[in-house]
Amino acid sequence: MIRLMSLSLKQRVGLRVKEARVARGLTQEALAELVGRTVEAISNIERGRTFPTIETLEQLGRNLDMPIQHFFEDAERSIDDRRFALEGKVKAIARKLGHEDLELAVRQLSAILEVRGSKN
């Protein structure tokens, strides 16, 4: 579980890249080969040490089957870092589910809200 004081934009984008890579079952080495970058470059992006160029983001999106805006989803939203990471994991899992399983997951999340009450 990620618990940092405050993730920077680079770190939040890097986290989305890592989530998408892991969801696709790719190693950093495999992704690096697909996008024509070094393993070190992929690692630095995922850890938020460097910000990828727009060209690299395009390659990442294409090879991870993600629209480029995915990497920026909620990146500027004022939510705590733990919630940011958890919502990203939910989105990554949801993208892998078929329609029926996704409907089941939505019903399960709705049931949790109903039992615990919405905090919104």
DSSP file (Angstrom, degrees, kcal/mol; ACC not computed):
  #  RESIDUE AA STRUCTURE BP1 BP2  ACC     N-H-->O    O-->H-N    N-H-->O    O-->H-N    TCO  KAPPA ALPHA  PHI   PSI    X-CA   Y-CA   Z-CA
    1    1 A M              0   0    0      0, 0.0     2,-0.5     0, 0.0    81,-0.1   0.000 360.0 360.0 360.0 131.3    0.0    0.0    0.0
    2    2 A I        +     0   0    0     80,-0.1     2,-0.3    79,-0.1    83,-0.2  -0.686 360.0 168.8 -85.3 127.0    1.4    3.4   -1.0
    3    3 A R        +     0   0    0     -2,-0.5     2,-0.3    78,-0.0     3,-0.1  -0.751  10.7 155.4-139.1  89.5    1.5    6.0    1.8
    4    4 A L        -     0   0    0     -2,-0.3    77,-0.3     1,-0.1     3,-0.3  -0.821  50.5-118.2-111.2 155.6    3.5    9.1    0.9
    5    5 A M  S    S-     0   0    0     -2,-0.3     2,-0.3     1,-0.3    76,-0.2   0.952  95.2 -15.3 -57.6 -51.9    3.0   12.5    2.4
    6    6 A S        -     0   0    0     74,-0.1    -1,-0.3    75,-0.1     2,-0.2  -0.819  67.8-138.7-158.4 113.7    2.1   14.1   -0.9
    7    7 A L        -     0   0    0     -2,-0.3     2,-0.1    -3,-0.3    41,-0.0  -0.529  21.0-135.3 -74.5 136.1    2.6   12.6   -4.3
    8    8 A S     >  -     0   0    0     -2,-0.2     4,-2.6     1,-0.1     5,-0.2  -0.329  29.8-100.7 -78.8 169.8    3.8   15.0   -7.0
    9    9 A L  H  > S+     0   0    0      1,-0.2     4,-2.6     2,-0.2     5,-0.3   0.912 126.0  52.8 -58.2 -42.9    2.3   15.1  -10.5
   10   10 A K  H  > S+     0   0    0      1,-0.2     4,-2.4     2,-0.2    38,-0.2   0.904 110.7  47.1 -59.4 -41.5    5.3   13.0  -11.7
   11   11 A Q  H  > S+     0   0    0     37,-0.3     4,-2.3     2,-0.2    -2,-0.2   0.892 112.0  49.4 -69.0 -39.2    4.8   10.4   -9.0
   12   12 A R  H  X S+     0   0    0     -4,-2.6     4,-1.8     2,-0.2    -2,-0.2   0.910 113.4  45.7 -68.1 -41.0    1.0   10.2   -9.7
   13   13 A V  H  X S+     0   0    0     -4,-2.6     4,-2.2     2,-0.2    -2,-0.2   0.921 112.7  52.0 -65.1 -42.9    1.6    9.8  -13.5
   14   14 A G  H  X S+     0   0    0     -4,-2.4     4,-2.5    -5,-0.3    -2,-0.2   0.884 106.9  52.8 -60.2 -39.5    4.3    7.2  -12.7
   15   15 A L  H  X S+     0   0    0     -4,-2.3     4,-2.7     2,-0.2    -1,-0.2   0.894 108.4  50.3 -63.4 -40.1    2.0    5.3  -10.5
   16   16 A R  H  X S+     0   0    0     -4,-1.8     4,-2.3    55,-0.3    -2,-0.2   0.886 109.7  51.2 -65.9 -38.4   -0.6    5.2  -13.3
   17   17 A V  H  X S+     0   0    0     -4,-2.2     4,-2.5     2,-0.2    -2,-0.2   0.943 112.1  46.6 -62.4 -46.8    2.0    3.9  -15.7
   18   18 A K  H  X S+     0   0    0     -4,-2.5     4,-2.9     1,-0.2     5,-0.3   0.924 111.2  51.5 -62.8 -44.4    3.0    1.2  -13.3
   19   19 A E  H  X S+     0   0    0     -4,-2.7     4,-2.5     1,-0.2    -1,-0.2   0.920 112.2  46.6 -58.3 -43.7   -0.6    0.2  -12.6
   20   20 A A  H  X S+     0   0    0     -4,-2.3     4,-1.3     2,-0.2    -1,-0.2   0.899 113.1  49.3 -66.7 -40.1   -1.3   -0.1  -16.4
   21   21 A R  H  <>S+     0   0    0     -4,-2.5     5,-2.2     2,-0.2     3,-0.4   0.944 113.7  45.1 -63.5 -48.3    1.9   -2.1  -16.9
   22   22 A V  H ><5S+     0   0    0     -4,-2.9     3,-1.5     1,-0.2    -2,-0.2   0.900 109.0  56.5 -63.5 -41.1    1.2   -4.5  -14.1
   23   23 A A  H 3<5S+     0   0    0     -4,-2.5    -1,-0.2     1,-0.3    -2,-0.2   0.808 108.0  49.1 -60.8 -29.1   -2.5   -4.9  -15.3
   24   24 A R  T 3<5S-     0   0    0     -4,-1.3    -1,-0.3    -3,-0.4    -2,-0.2   0.470 114.9-118.9 -88.4  -3.0   -1.1   -6.0  -18.7
   25   25 A G  T < 5 +     0   0    0     -3,-1.5     2,-0.3    -4,-0.3    -3,-0.2   0.797  64.1 145.2  72.4  28.3    1.2   -8.5  -17.0
   26   26 A L      < -     0   0    0     -5,-2.2    -1,-0.2    -6,-0.1     2,-0.2  -0.755  43.9-136.4-101.4 145.2    4.3   -6.8  -18.4
   27   27 A T     >  -     0   0    0     -2,-0.3     4,-2.3     1,-0.1     5,-0.2  -0.486  31.8-108.4 -83.5 165.9    7.7   -6.5  -16.8
   28   28 A Q  H  > S+     0   0    0      1,-0.2     4,-2.7     2,-0.2     5,-0.2   0.882 122.2  54.9 -60.9 -36.6    9.6   -3.2  -16.9
   29   29 A E  H  > S+     0   0    0      2,-0.2     4,-2.0     1,-0.2    -1,-0.2   0.925 108.1  46.8 -63.0 -45.4   12.0   -4.9  -19.3
   30   30 A A  H  > S+     0   0    0      2,-0.2     4,-2.1     1,-0.2    -2,-0.2   0.914 114.3  47.3 -64.8 -42.5    9.2   -5.9  -21.7
   31   31 A L  H  X S+     0   0    0     -4,-2.3     4,-2.2     1,-0.2    -2,-0.2   0.912 109.1  54.4 -65.3 -41.9    7.6   -2.5  -21.6
   32   32 A A  H  X>S+     0   0    0     -4,-2.7     5,-2.4     1,-0.2     4,-0.8   0.909 109.5  48.0 -57.8 -42.7   10.9   -0.8  -22.2
   33   33 A E  H ><5S+     0   0    0     -4,-2.0     3,-0.5     1,-0.2    -1,-0.2   0.910 110.3  52.1 -64.6 -42.8   11.4   -2.9  -25.3
   34   34 A L  H 3<5S+     0   0    0     -4,-2.1    -2,-0.2     1,-0.2    -1,-0.2   0.864 117.8  36.4 -62.6 -36.9    7.9   -2.1  -26.6
   35   35 A V  H 3<5S-     0   0    0     -4,-2.2    -1,-0.2    -5,-0.1    -2,-0.2   0.426 110.2-116.0-100.3   1.5    8.4    1.6  -26.2
   36   36 A G  T <<5S+     0   0    0     -4,-0.8     2,-0.3    -3,-0.5    -3,-0.2   0.864  74.5 118.9  69.8  36.0   12.0    1.8  -27.2
   37   37 A R      < -     0   0    0     -5,-2.4    -1,-0.3    -6,-0.2     2,-0.1  -0.791  66.9 -96.5-124.0 169.0   13.3    3.0  -23.9
   38   38 A T     >  -     0   0    0     -2,-0.3     4,-2.0     1,-0.1     5,-0.2  -0.452  29.4-116.9 -82.0 160.6   15.7    1.6  -21.3
   39   39 A V  H  > S+     0   0    0      1,-0.2     4,-2.8     2,-0.2     5,-0.2   0.893 118.7  56.1 -60.9 -39.1   14.6   -0.3  -18.3
   40   40 A E  H  > S+     0   0    0      1,-0.2     4,-2.6     2,-0.2    -1,-0.2   0.891 105.0  51.6 -60.9 -39.9   16.1    2.5  -16.2
   41   41 A A  H  > S+     0   0    0      2,-0.2     4,-2.1     1,-0.2    -1,-0.2   0.925 111.4  46.5 -63.8 -44.5   13.9    5.0  -18.0
   42   42 A I  H  X S+     0   0    0     -4,-2.0     4,-2.8     2,-0.2    -2,-0.2   0.925 113.0  50.0 -62.8 -44.8   10.8    3.0  -17.3
   43   43 A S  H  X S+     0   0    0     -4,-2.8     4,-2.1     1,-0.2     6,-0.2   0.916 110.5  49.5 -59.8 -44.8   11.8    2.6  -13.7
   44   44 A N  H  <>S+     0   0    0     -4,-2.6     5,-2.6     2,-0.2     6,-1.4   0.864 111.8  48.7 -64.9 -36.1   12.4    6.3  -13.3
   45   45 A I  H ><5S+     0   0    0     -4,-2.1     3,-1.4     4,-0.2    -2,-0.2   0.952 112.0  48.4 -65.8 -49.4    9.1    7.2  -14.8
   46   46 A E  H 3<5S+     0   0    0     -4,-2.8    -2,-0.2     1,-0.3    -1,-0.2   0.832 112.3  48.6 -62.8 -33.1    7.2    4.7  -12.6
   47   47 A R  T 3<5S-     0   0    0     -4,-2.1    -1,-0.3    -5,-0.2    -2,-0.2   0.465 114.5-116.4 -86.4  -0.9    9.0    6.0   -9.5
   48   48 A G  T < 5S+     0   0    0     -3,-1.4   -37,-0.3    -4,-0.3    -3,-0.2   0.732  81.2 122.2  75.2  21.3    8.2    9.6  -10.4
   49   49 A R  S   <S+     0   0    0     -5,-2.6     2,-0.3    -6,-0.2    -4,-0.2   0.813  77.6  23.7 -83.9 -32.4   11.8   10.6  -10.8
   50   50 A T  S    S-     0   0    0     -6,-1.4    -2,-0.2    -9,-0.1    -1,-0.2  -0.955  75.1-129.9-131.6 153.8   11.4   11.7  -14.4
   51   51 A F        -     0   0    0     -2,-0.3    -6,-0.1    -3,-0.1   -41,-0.1  -0.891  31.3-121.7-102.3 127.8    8.4   12.9  -16.4
   52   52 A P        -     0   0    0      0, 0.0   -10,-0.0     0, 0.0     2,-0.0  -0.321  25.0-112.6 -68.6 149.5    8.0   11.1  -19.7
   53   53 A T     >  -     0   0    0      1,-0.1     4,-2.6     4,-0.0     5,-0.2  -0.286  32.0-105.5 -69.2 165.5    7.9   13.1  -22.9
   54   54 A I  H  > S+     0   0    0      1,-0.2     4,-2.3     2,-0.2     5,-0.1   0.867 123.5  54.4 -62.2 -35.3    4.7   13.3  -24.8
   55   55 A E  H  > S+     0   0    0      2,-0.2     4,-2.2     1,-0.2    -1,-0.2   0.915 109.1  46.8 -64.1 -42.8    6.1   10.9  -27.4
   56   56 A T  H  > S+     0   0    0      2,-0.2     4,-3.0     1,-0.2    -2,-0.2   0.905 111.0  52.2 -66.4 -40.7    6.9    8.4  -24.6
   57   57 A L  H  X S+     0   0    0     -4,-2.6     4,-2.9     2,-0.2    -2,-0.2   0.900 108.8  51.2 -60.6 -40.1    3.4    8.8  -23.2
   58   58 A E  H  X S+     0   0    0     -4,-2.3     4,-2.5     2,-0.2    -2,-0.2   0.932 112.2  46.0 -61.3 -45.4    2.0    8.1  -26.6
   59   59 A Q  H  X S+     0   0    0     -4,-2.2     4,-2.6     2,-0.2     5,-0.2   0.905 113.2  49.7 -63.9 -42.4    4.1    5.0  -26.9
   60   60 A L  H  X S+     0   0    0     -4,-3.0     4,-2.0     2,-0.2    -2,-0.2   0.944 112.4  47.5 -61.5 -47.6    3.1    3.9  -23.4
   61   61 A G  H  <>S+     0   0    0     -4,-2.9     5,-2.7     1,-0.2     4,-0.5   0.919 113.3  47.6 -59.6 -45.0   -0.5    4.5  -24.1
   62   62 A R  H ><5S+     0   0    0     -4,-2.5     3,-0.5     1,-0.2    -1,-0.2   0.920 117.2  41.5 -63.6 -44.5   -0.4    2.6  -27.3
   63   63 A N  H 3<5S+     0   0    0     -4,-2.6    -1,-0.2     1,-0.2    -2,-0.2   0.691 118.5  44.9 -81.1 -18.3    1.4   -0.4  -25.9
   64   64 A L  T 3<5S-     0   0    0     -4,-2.0    -1,-0.2    -5,-0.2    -2,-0.2   0.344 108.8-122.1-101.9   4.4   -0.5   -0.5  -22.6
   65   65 A D  T < 5 +     0   0    0     -3,-0.5    -3,-0.2    -4,-0.5    -4,-0.1   0.910  70.0 129.9  54.9  46.3   -3.8   -0.1  -24.5
   66   66 A M      < -     0   0    0     -5,-2.7    -1,-0.2    -6,-0.2    -2,-0.2  -0.988  63.8-116.4-129.2 136.6   -4.6    3.1  -22.5
   67   67 A P    >   -     0   0    0      0, 0.0     3,-2.1     0, 0.0     4,-0.5  -0.471  33.7-116.2 -66.0 147.3   -5.7    6.5  -23.7
   68   68 A I  G >  S+     0   0    0      1,-0.3     3,-1.1     2,-0.2     4,-0.3   0.813 113.6  64.3 -57.4 -31.9   -3.0    9.0  -22.8
   69   69 A Q  G >> S+     0   0    0      1,-0.2     3,-1.4     2,-0.2     4,-0.8   0.741  85.3  75.5 -66.7 -20.1   -5.4   10.9  -20.5
   70   70 A H  G X4 S+     0   0    0     -3,-2.1     3,-0.9     1,-0.3    -1,-0.2   0.886  88.9  58.2 -55.4 -38.6   -5.5    7.8  -18.3
   71   71 A F  G <4 S+     0   0    0     -3,-1.1    -1,-0.3    -4,-0.5   -55,-0.3   0.693 112.1  40.4 -67.8 -17.2   -2.1    8.7  -17.0
   72   72 A F  G X4 S+     0   0    0     -3,-1.4     3,-2.3    -4,-0.3     4,-0.5   0.432  80.3 131.8-109.6  -2.1   -3.5   12.0  -15.8
   73   73 A E  T << S-     0   0    0     -3,-0.9    -3,-0.0    -4,-0.8   -57,-0.0  -0.313  90.8 -10.5 -55.5 126.1   -6.8   10.9  -14.5
   74   74 A D  T 3  S+     0   0    0      1,-0.1     3,-0.3    -2,-0.0    -1,-0.3   0.528  96.8 128.9  63.1   7.8   -7.3   12.4  -11.0
   75   75 A A  S <  S+     0   0    0     -3,-2.3    -2,-0.1     1,-0.2    -1,-0.1   0.831  81.1  32.6 -64.1 -31.1   -3.6   13.5  -11.0
   76   76 A E  S    S+     0   0    0     -4,-0.5    -1,-0.2     2,-0.1    -3,-0.1   0.507  93.6 115.4-101.3  -6.5   -4.6   17.0  -10.0
   77   77 A R  S    S-     0   0    0     -3,-0.3     2,-1.9     1,-0.1     7,-0.1  -0.363  75.5-116.4 -66.7 142.3   -7.6   16.1   -8.0
   78   78 A S        +     0   0    0     -2,-0.1     2,-0.3     0, 0.0    -1,-0.1  -0.563  67.7 125.6 -83.7  80.4   -7.4   17.0   -4.3
   79   79 A I        -     0   0    0     -2,-1.9     5,-0.0    -5,-0.2     0, 0.0  -0.940  65.6 -93.9-131.1 156.6   -7.5   13.5   -2.8
   80   80 A D     >  -     0   0    0     -2,-0.3     4,-2.3     1,-0.1     5,-0.1  -0.296  36.8-112.5 -70.1 159.0   -5.1   11.8   -0.4
   81   81 A D  H  > S+     0   0    0    -77,-0.3     4,-2.3   -76,-0.2     5,-0.2   0.832 114.0  54.8 -63.9 -36.2   -2.4    9.6   -1.9
   82   82 A R  H  > S+     0   0    0      2,-0.2     4,-2.5     1,-0.2    -1,-0.2   0.938 110.8  45.8 -63.8 -45.1   -3.8    6.4   -0.5
   83   83 A R  H  > S+     0   0    0      2,-0.2     4,-3.0     1,-0.2     5,-0.3   0.906 110.2  54.8 -64.2 -41.2   -7.2    7.0   -2.1
   84   84 A F  H  X S+     0   0    0     -4,-2.3     4,-1.8     1,-0.2    -1,-0.2   0.929 111.5  44.6 -55.8 -47.2   -5.5    8.0   -5.4
   85   85 A A  H  X S+     0   0    0     -4,-2.3     4,-1.9     2,-0.2    -2,-0.2   0.911 114.4  48.3 -65.9 -43.0   -3.6    4.7   -5.4
   86   86 A L  H  X S+     0   0    0     -4,-2.5     4,-2.3     2,-0.2    -2,-0.2   0.909 110.4  50.1 -66.8 -42.1   -6.6    2.6   -4.5
   87   87 A E  H  X S+     0   0    0     -4,-3.0     4,-2.3     1,-0.2    -1,-0.2   0.881 109.3  53.4 -63.7 -36.3   -8.9    4.3   -7.1
   88   88 A G  H  X S+     0   0    0     -4,-1.8     4,-2.4    -5,-0.3    -1,-0.2   0.898 108.1  49.5 -63.5 -39.8   -6.2    3.6   -9.7
   89   89 A K  H  X S+     0   0    0     -4,-1.9     4,-2.5     2,-0.2     5,-0.2   0.905 109.6  51.4 -65.3 -41.2   -6.2    0.0   -8.8
   90   90 A V  H  X S+     0   0    0     -4,-2.3     4,-2.8     1,-0.2    -2,-0.2   0.927 111.6  47.6 -61.0 -44.2  -10.0   -0.3   -9.0
   91   91 A K  H  X S+     0   0    0     -4,-2.3     4,-2.1     2,-0.2    -2,-0.2   0.908 111.3  50.5 -64.0 -41.4   -9.9    1.3  -12.5
   92   92 A A  H  X S+     0   0    0     -4,-2.4     4,-0.7     1,-0.2    -1,-0.2   0.910 113.6  45.1 -64.5 -41.0   -7.1   -1.0  -13.7
   93   93 A I  H >X S+     0   0    0     -4,-2.5     3,-1.2     1,-0.2     4,-0.8   0.929 110.6  54.2 -66.0 -45.0   -9.0   -4.0  -12.5
   94   94 A A  H >< S+     0   0    0     -4,-2.8     3,-0.9     1,-0.3    -2,-0.2   0.863 102.3  57.9 -58.6 -37.6  -12.3   -2.8  -14.0
   95   95 A R  H 3< S+     0   0    0     -4,-2.1    -1,-0.3     1,-0.2    -2,-0.2   0.760 106.1  50.5 -65.4 -23.8  -10.6   -2.4  -17.4
   96   96 A K  H << S+     0   0    0     -3,-1.2    -1,-0.2    -4,-0.7    -2,-0.2   0.618  93.7  93.7 -88.8 -13.7   -9.7   -6.1  -17.4
   97   97 A L  S << S-     0   0    0     -3,-0.9     2,-0.1    -4,-0.8    -3,-0.0  -0.512  73.2-124.4 -84.1 146.6  -13.2   -7.3  -16.5
   98   98 A G     >  -     0   0    0     -2,-0.2     4,-2.6     1,-0.1     5,-0.2  -0.300  39.7 -94.0 -73.8 171.1  -15.8   -8.5  -19.0
   99   99 A H  H  > S+     0   0    0      1,-0.2     4,-2.4     2,-0.2     5,-0.2   0.901 123.8  48.3 -56.9 -46.1  -19.2   -6.8  -18.9
  100  100 A E  H  > S+     0   0    0      1,-0.2     4,-1.9     2,-0.2    -1,-0.2   0.923 114.2  45.3 -64.5 -44.0  -20.9   -9.4  -16.6
  101  101 A D  H  > S+     0   0    0      2,-0.2     4,-2.5     1,-0.2    -1,-0.2   0.874 111.9  52.7 -67.7 -36.0  -18.1   -9.3  -14.1
  102  102 A L  H  X S+     0   0    0     -4,-2.6     4,-2.4     2,-0.2    -2,-0.2   0.906 107.8  51.2 -65.0 -40.8  -17.9   -5.6  -14.2
  103  103 A E  H  X S+     0   0    0     -4,-2.4     4,-2.2    -5,-0.2    -2,-0.2   0.904 110.3  49.8 -60.9 -40.9  -21.7   -5.4  -13.4
  104  104 A L  H  X S+     0   0    0     -4,-1.9     4,-2.4     2,-0.2    -2,-0.2   0.922 109.9  50.6 -63.1 -44.7  -21.1   -7.8  -10.5
  105  105 A A  H  X S+     0   0    0     -4,-2.5     4,-2.6     1,-0.2    -2,-0.2   0.901 109.6  50.6 -61.3 -41.3  -18.3   -5.6   -9.2
  106  106 A V  H  X S+     0   0    0     -4,-2.4     4,-2.5     1,-0.2    -1,-0.2   0.910 110.4  49.8 -62.7 -42.3  -20.5   -2.5   -9.4
  107  107 A R  H  X S+     0   0    0     -4,-2.2     4,-2.2     2,-0.2    -2,-0.2   0.896 110.7  50.2 -63.5 -39.1  -23.2   -4.3   -7.5
  108  108 A Q  H  X S+     0   0    0     -4,-2.4     4,-2.0     2,-0.2    -2,-0.2   0.929 112.2  46.2 -65.7 -44.6  -20.7   -5.4   -4.8
  109  109 A L  H  X S+     0   0    0     -4,-2.6     4,-2.1     1,-0.2    -2,-0.2   0.891 112.0  51.9 -64.5 -38.7  -19.4   -1.8   -4.4
  110  110 A S  H  X S+     0   0    0     -4,-2.5     4,-2.4     1,-0.2    -1,-0.2   0.892 107.4  52.8 -63.2 -39.5  -23.0   -0.5   -4.3
  111  111 A A  H  X S+     0   0    0     -4,-2.2     4,-2.6     2,-0.2     5,-0.2   0.894 107.0  52.4 -64.1 -39.7  -23.8   -3.0   -1.6
  112  112 A I  H  X S+     0   0    0     -4,-2.0     4,-2.8     1,-0.2     5,-0.4   0.936 110.4  48.2 -60.6 -45.9  -20.9   -1.8    0.5
  113  113 A L  H  X S+     0   0    0     -4,-2.1     4,-2.5     1,-0.2    -2,-0.2   0.911 111.9  49.7 -59.9 -42.3  -22.1    1.8    0.1
  114  114 A E  H  < S+     0   0    0     -4,-2.4    -2,-0.2     2,-0.2    -1,-0.2   0.910 114.9  43.1 -64.9 -42.7  -25.6    0.7    1.1
  115  115 A V  H  < S+     0   0    0     -4,-2.6    -2,-0.2     1,-0.2    -1,-0.2   0.920 126.5  30.8 -69.7 -44.7  -24.4   -1.2    4.2
  116  116 A R  H  < S-     0   0    0     -4,-2.8    -2,-0.2    -5,-0.2    -3,-0.2   0.675 110.9-120.2 -89.8 -18.3  -21.9    1.4    5.4
  117  117 A G     <  -     0   0    0     -4,-2.5     2,-0.2    -5,-0.4    -3,-0.1   0.339  33.7 -76.8  84.9 138.0  -23.7    4.5    4.1
  118  118 A S        -     0   0    0      1,-0.1    -5,-0.0    -4,-0.1    -4,-0.0  -0.448  30.1-155.7 -69.4 137.2  -22.2    6.9    1.6
  119  119 A K              0   0    0      1,-0.2    -1,-0.1    -2,-0.2    -2,-0.0   0.292 360.0 360.0 -95.1   8.9  -19.6    9.3    3.0
  120  120 A N              0   0    0      0, 0.0    -1,-0.2     0, 0.0    -2,-0.0   0.466 360.0 360.0 -81.9 360.0  -20.3   11.9    0.3
